[in-house]
Amino acid sequence: MVVDPLGTVRDRLGDRPGLLWAIADREELAEARRALPVLANRRFRVDPSIRPLKETA
């Protein structure tokens, strides 16, 4: 399945396995980022060194 940045399904394979190609449009991606500025609204800095707590039994 090929889905655009706004969640619209653009193409999909049928019920059989196969290969589906798509070319990303940079302007469409930029427009989606302008319409849904989730990264600009992020409140916390992402720190890759932080690891989830291990569950204890």
C-alpha positions, 0 to 999 in steps of 0.5 A, spaced: 500 500 500 502 507 498 499 512 503 501 519 502 503 524 508 496 526 509 494 518 510 490 518 503 491 511 500 494 512 493 495 505 490 495 498 493 496 491 491 491 486 490 490 480 494 496 477 491 503 478 493 507 483 489 511 489 488 509 496 488 513 502 487 511 510 488 515 516 487 515 521 493 513 528 491 517 533 495 512 539 494 507 534 497 511 533 503 512 540 504 505 542 504 503 536 509 508 539 513 505 546 513 498 543 514 500 538 520 506 542 523 507 536 529 514 537 529 514 544 530 509 543 536 513 538 539 514 540 547 520 535 549 527 534 546 528 527 543 534 524 547 536 517 543 540 515 550 534 515 554 532 507 554 525 505 556 525 502 564 526 494 564 519 491 567 520 487 573 516 481 575 
